[in-house]
Amino acid sequence: MVLEKSREPLRYIERSDPRPGDGEVRIRVAACGVCRTDLHVVDGELPHPKLPLVPGHEIIGRIDEVGDHVKALEVGQRVGVPWLGKTCGECQYCRSGRENLCDRPLFTGYTRDGGYATHVVADARYVFALPEDGDDVATAPLLCAGLIGWRSLKMAGGGKNLGLYGFGAAAHIIAQVARWQGREVFAFTRRGDDAAQVFARELGACWAGNSDEFPPQPLDCAIIYAPVGALVPAALRAVRKGGRVVCAGIHMSDIPSFPYEILWHERELKSVANLTRQDGDEFFRIVSNAGIKTQTSPYSLDRANEALADLRSGRLHGAAVLVP
């Protein structure tokens, strides 16, 4: 499924299978999650995508060809491919352990072809080896919703009362991690989305309400997953003194002006950018221990535009996953 021009539907085409180059592997795709970042790419909200482009960066599959100088991976191995596709290894960020901020990165499904296809080529250094067992469709959302969710949870700090604004793919995973850690989860959804609030309670949230409501007690920290800038002042008002608000998306509508008093008292506002391979290593170690279960809606590959439309309209609870 190819994006030929921003803001236009993807086209279903046939073309030759890609071949791995030096240091690369080719993966036969078993499942690819549909992420909100894909929506930002397709809708033209992220600038300068590689065009034509195969989107998709929550990829699960098995290696079916290995390029030269690949030592740690082999044909037949089950792997996952995330958003971070390559870094330069030379800039100040890469050299200081912050490869998520690399000056010259490549991103899967944005600046290199991704997983809305039967096959994808990936840099072997940025591929995660996965256990041989496990459901491919259920695992796919972990490759971004889970990984970015985990990074945002770490950045939120260790506060007990955690607010999650926007209860979609990432929040429904991270709510389970937070409950496993012993935190109290407060879920905020768009007004009138009763089904999402019920879903949040089913996953252990102690409270679920509308995003313009105050929780029954002050939050220690909050993560904003919905791409809505107006939620920033709402979350700042909901956190206690010294609390922290983390914006977890790659794109957000403009943040409206707000009075300094809701930032005062040493409240913090932070953003999350991309992920590191260390985030993946940490997260996949806790997935089974935390008993994470993903809720997914499978779509055939040629229904990618329908999956994107369902995500855009808010009709999904959990995550859409394409199955070639």
Legacy VTK file of the C-alpha trace (Angstrom):
# vtk DataFile Version 3.0
C-alpha trace
ASCII
DATASET POLYDATA
POINTS 324 float
0.000 0.000 0.000
1.771 3.093 -1.308
1.414 6.776 -0.458
2.199 8.633 -3.680
1.083 12.086 -2.523
0.203 13.447 0.911
-3.499 13.736 1.727
-4.416 11.159 -0.904
-5.507 7.540 -0.346
-2.896 4.800 -0.435
-2.720 2.731 -3.625
-2.596 -1.076 -3.628
0.109 -2.108 -6.099
2.337 -5.048 -6.975
6.081 -4.610 -7.377
9.243 -6.678 -7.097
10.233 -7.817 -3.636
12.937 -5.548 -2.147
16.443 -6.958 -1.681
18.509 -6.391 1.464
21.747 -4.473 1.133
24.876 -4.597 3.251
23.929 -4.885 6.933
20.229 -5.315 6.151
17.643 -8.070 6.408
14.444 -8.691 4.479
11.399 -9.610 6.515
8.221 -11.297 5.361
5.554 -9.260 7.132
3.077 -11.194 9.276
1.363 -8.144 10.793
1.798 -4.370 10.843
0.058 -2.098 13.314
-1.661 1.097 12.169
-0.271 3.917 14.289
-1.482 7.490 14.675
1.910 8.560 13.345
1.004 6.818 10.072
-2.077 9.020 10.010
0.047 12.142 10.513
2.271 11.054 7.608
-0.615 10.260 5.252
-2.523 13.431 6.184
0.519 15.631 5.486
0.986 16.754 9.089
4.595 15.518 9.146
6.826 17.231 6.581
9.056 15.732 3.894
8.153 12.027 3.828
9.942 9.858 1.291
7.571 9.679 -1.660
6.401 7.313 -2.943
6.271 5.696 0.486
5.120 2.437 2.036
3.941 3.471 5.539
3.957 1.339 8.674
6.385 0.926 11.577
4.805 -1.600 13.957
6.058 -4.619 12.045
6.151 -8.286 13.053
7.484 -10.949 10.727
10.202 -13.459 9.953
13.503 -12.886 8.209
13.598 -14.520 4.782
16.844 -13.037 3.417
19.997 -11.716 5.055
22.410 -9.213 3.536
26.185 -9.199 3.853
27.846 -8.580 7.240
24.769 -9.475 9.316
25.899 -11.639 12.217
23.246 -11.502 14.958
20.146 -12.412 12.911
19.297 -15.373 10.699
16.743 -16.581 8.177
13.525 -17.793 9.814
13.943 -15.708 12.951
10.890 -13.854 14.336
11.583 -10.138 14.659
9.987 -6.731 15.106
10.772 -3.496 13.281
10.095 -0.171 15.068
9.866 3.519 14.084
13.593 4.209 14.549
15.134 2.770 11.394
18.705 4.049 11.488
20.917 6.619 13.188
24.242 8.157 12.207
26.162 7.021 15.313
28.370 10.102 15.033
26.437 13.200 16.173
26.541 14.507 19.748
23.208 12.828 20.538
24.228 9.373 19.315
27.539 9.629 21.160
25.802 10.588 24.422
23.268 7.738 24.449
20.415 9.823 22.990
20.065 8.250 19.569
16.360 9.156 19.570
17.510 12.744 18.913
19.984 11.844 16.140
20.690 14.631 13.644
20.562 12.301 10.629
18.063 9.527 11.391
15.893 7.370 9.164
12.396 6.381 10.293
10.516 3.278 9.208
7.390 4.105 7.234
8.360 7.780 6.930
11.815 8.276 5.441
12.281 4.622 4.484
9.665 2.106 3.360
7.693 0.370 6.074
5.406 -2.564 6.702
2.177 -1.930 4.781
3.442 -4.632 2.420
4.251 -8.318 2.192
8.000 -7.653 2.634
10.143 -4.938 4.176
13.903 -4.332 4.311
15.380 -3.089 7.595
18.776 -2.228 9.023
19.685 -5.305 11.071
20.999 -3.164 13.952
17.546 -1.660 14.508
15.546 -4.885 14.467
14.344 -6.487 17.689
14.657 -10.262 18.051
11.380 -11.591 19.472
10.377 -14.860 21.149
9.340 -17.575 18.737
5.942 -17.934 20.367
3.319 -15.222 20.532
0.492 -13.911 18.414
1.769 -11.647 15.616
-1.331 -9.447 15.427
-1.409 -8.946 19.197
2.316 -8.148 19.288
2.379 -5.576 16.457
1.086 -2.574 18.491
3.886 -3.066 21.001
6.415 -1.900 18.381
5.328 1.746 18.695
2.272 2.230 20.881
4.052 0.081 23.456
7.563 1.456 22.975
6.623 5.144 22.874
4.199 4.475 25.692
7.003 2.969 27.751
9.349 5.894 27.051
6.638 8.392 27.980
5.885 6.459 31.185
9.552 6.582 32.179
9.678 10.310 31.459
6.557 10.887 33.553
8.479 9.764 36.626
7.499 7.478 39.459
4.359 9.235 40.698
1.562 7.006 41.961
-1.440 8.848 40.497
-1.070 8.771 36.687
-3.375 10.529 34.248
-3.679 9.279 30.652
-5.250 11.710 28.180
-6.559 9.893 25.101
-7.274 6.218 25.704
-6.194 4.599 22.440
-3.518 2.138 21.390
-0.682 3.478 23.566
-2.753 4.251 26.655
-4.450 0.857 26.736
-1.008 -0.790 26.841
0.605 1.601 29.307
-2.382 1.498 31.655
-1.637 -2.198 32.112
2.063 -1.532 32.767
1.206 1.198 35.265
-1.230 -1.041 37.132
1.433 -3.785 37.214
3.771 -1.210 38.773
1.211 -0.468 41.453
0.080 2.943 40.176
-3.433 4.349 40.104
-4.594 5.159 36.571
-6.986 8.009 35.736
-8.243 7.855 32.132
-9.413 10.911 30.190
-11.333 10.523 26.918
-13.154 12.771 24.488
-16.550 13.852 25.802
-19.237 11.271 25.217
-16.907 8.352 24.493
-18.541 6.089 27.048
-17.137 2.943 25.422
-13.544 4.136 25.889
-14.240 4.937 29.525
-15.706 1.482 30.108
-12.671 -0.023 28.355
-10.316 1.948 30.622
-12.072 0.711 33.745
-11.910 -2.850 32.461
-8.132 -2.444 32.221
-7.890 -1.315 35.827
-8.356 2.467 35.739
-9.685 3.648 39.095
-11.446 6.582 37.383
-12.444 7.426 33.819
-14.014 10.645 32.631
-14.064 13.402 30.041
-10.855 15.231 29.183
-12.261 18.558 30.412
-13.092 17.149 33.854
-10.967 17.225 36.990
-10.006 13.851 38.476
-11.222 13.132 42.006
-7.719 13.799 43.345
-4.635 15.624 42.053
-2.385 13.714 39.668
1.319 13.178 40.296
1.939 13.022 36.552
0.044 12.908 33.281
0.751 11.678 29.750
-1.039 13.180 26.750
-1.456 10.710 23.897
-4.222 12.533 22.024
-2.817 15.041 19.466
-4.830 17.898 20.964
-2.920 20.951 22.188
-5.819 22.136 24.340
-5.184 19.170 26.632
-1.881 20.662 27.802
-3.374 23.364 30.046
-6.077 20.911 31.131
-3.425 18.425 32.272
-1.342 21.124 33.976
-4.386 22.108 36.008
-4.919 18.479 37.003
-1.390 17.766 38.310
-0.261 18.659 41.794
2.571 21.028 42.688
5.829 19.566 41.388
3.893 17.343 38.970
4.868 16.576 35.389
2.969 16.548 32.085
4.444 14.573 29.171
3.329 15.111 25.560
3.861 11.743 23.914
2.857 12.371 20.296
4.994 13.272 17.313
2.423 15.875 16.229
-0.064 17.995 18.156
-2.391 20.855 17.343
-1.317 24.254 18.646
-1.212 24.659 22.411
-3.410 27.591 23.464
-2.038 30.303 25.719
-2.488 29.639 29.415
-1.789 31.511 32.663
1.619 31.049 34.217
0.020 30.108 37.534
-0.876 26.601 36.266
2.800 25.962 35.387
4.117 27.573 38.575
4.947 25.587 41.697
7.595 23.665 39.752
5.253 21.806 37.456
7.050 20.461 34.378
6.051 20.106 30.719
8.060 17.677 28.562
7.837 16.056 25.137
8.823 12.612 23.899
10.788 12.205 20.675
11.127 8.801 19.021
12.739 5.952 20.964
16.062 4.277 21.584
16.959 0.643 21.167
17.475 0.538 24.935
13.798 1.454 25.380
12.913 -1.621 23.336
15.215 -3.910 25.287
13.694 -2.692 28.569
10.093 -2.857 27.416
10.168 -6.319 25.883
11.685 -7.690 29.093
8.621 -6.610 31.070
5.876 -7.443 28.540
5.322 -10.998 29.720
5.879 -10.152 33.389
3.256 -7.401 33.246
0.791 -9.686 31.457
0.070 -7.119 28.755
-2.861 -7.927 26.502
-3.547 -5.801 23.440
-6.970 -5.228 21.936
-6.717 -5.304 18.159
-8.904 -5.031 15.070
-7.347 -6.912 12.109
-7.705 -5.600 8.545
-6.453 -7.141 5.320
-3.608 -5.218 3.698
-5.789 -3.811 0.913
-8.082 -2.265 3.578
-5.356 0.039 4.917
-7.286 3.177 3.931
-10.306 1.899 5.851
-8.163 1.230 8.923
-6.707 4.746 8.735
-10.198 6.223 8.379
-11.420 4.314 11.427
-8.451 5.589 13.441
-8.975 9.146 12.198
-12.638 9.127 13.220
-12.036 7.615 16.657
-14.007 4.460 15.908
-11.248 2.176 17.229
-10.732 1.016 20.787
-7.275 -0.468 20.945
-5.246 -0.804 17.761
-5.834 -1.593 14.080
-3.461 -4.148 12.568
-2.902 -4.946 8.885
-2.425 -8.594 7.962
-0.907 -9.201 4.490
LINES 1 325
324 0 1 2 3 4 5 6 7 8 9 10 11 12 13 14 15 16 17 18 19 20 21 22 23 24 25 26 27 28 29 30 31 32 33 34 35 36 37 38 39 40 41 42 43 44 45 46 47 48 49 50 51 52 53 54 55 56 57 58 59 60 61 62 63 64 65 66 67 68 69 70 71 72 73 74 75 76 77 78 79 80 81 82 83 84 85 86 87 88 89 90 91 92 93 94 95 96 97 98 99 100 101 102 103 104 105 106 107 108 109 110 111 112 113 114 115 116 117 118 119 120 121 122 123 124 125 126 127 128 129 130 131 132 133 134 135 136 137 138 139 140 141 142 143 144 145 146 147 148 149 150 151 152 153 154 155 156 157 158 159 160 161 162 163 164 165 166 167 168 169 170 171 172 173 174 175 176 177 178 179 180 181 182 183 184 185 186 187 188 189 190 191 192 193 194 195 196 197 198 199 200 201 202 203 204 205 206 207 208 209 210 211 212 213 214 215 216 217 218 219 220 221 222 223 224 225 226 227 228 229 230 231 232 233 234 235 236 237 238 239 240 241 242 243 244 245 246 247 248 249 250 251 252 253 254 255 256 257 258 259 260 261 262 263 264 265 266 267 268 269 270 271 272 273 274 275 276 277 278 279 280 281 282 283 284 285 286 287 288 289 290 291 292 293 294 295 296 297 298 299 300 301 302 303 304 305 306 307 308 309 310 311 312 313 314 315 316 317 318 319 320 321 322 323
